[in-house]
Every structure is written in C-alpha cells, then in structure tokens.
C-alpha cells in the first residue's frame, strides 16, 4: 500500500482543523484564562481550539489508517466567484442594509 498524503482527504482536513485550532489558541494567548470555576475570557477559545486540534489529530490518524483519495479537480469558477462574493458582501453591508 502506497500512502499519498497529497491526495488524502482525511489528512488535509486534519491539517486544516489543527491550523484552525492552533490559530484560536494563538489569538486567545493574551486573554486571562481563569479557573474552571471562574472562567476568564480566554478559557473558551483556548479549550475550543484544543478540542478542534484534537479532532484534527484524529482525522490525520484516520487518513493514515483508511486513505481516501480526493477525486475531481479544481473549479476555477468557484475559486473566482467565492472570494468575489465575500468582497461584494463586505462592500454592500452598509450600503444595502445587510
């Protein structure tokens, strides 16, 4: 069995979840953590980021155990339309009353 990480769905979803979890912990690093009884503003993002990172580790392990390949290619229309829709929403937020 050859393991190809570049074509593995679960591996890349795990990497994405670990990156999101690490980003949440990084952003919450300057907030006061507090205790379990009196939670500070950094308690929830730190705990949630750690749980998301653990879920990412699970998906990476699952990707090594049961490799499922990514099928299909890139959709150029989606790569162009999706960022443009975010920009349009940001520009129309105040002008159109969103």
Steps between C-alpha positions, in 0.01 A plus 500: 500500500647832397399797708453821306436787741443758228188313381366402844171665606524424870862611527427845358184546706704414809770750405234767451340428838836508677579835336163645607541368855856634525379836369228515766749418777746755357238777492387422856852490644482856640159457665472401865430128527349494849397177669233242432282665765557859387580484131675792340455626145776273370364175645242417233710581190797312644292194591314504169825543303652205685195283427507596132871413489429160657232439237761588237739243646221242481440576132870476421517161671188395310664612176802278569275206586242526218637712215220648290611686192378841393307468176444769243686818429491865585200704397628829361154652520476425871850637558397828336138539610538414869758770590312752287179424688677567832628833368155592366339417836757714681443793265120471511473449875439867583377622162227239448406458865622146557 
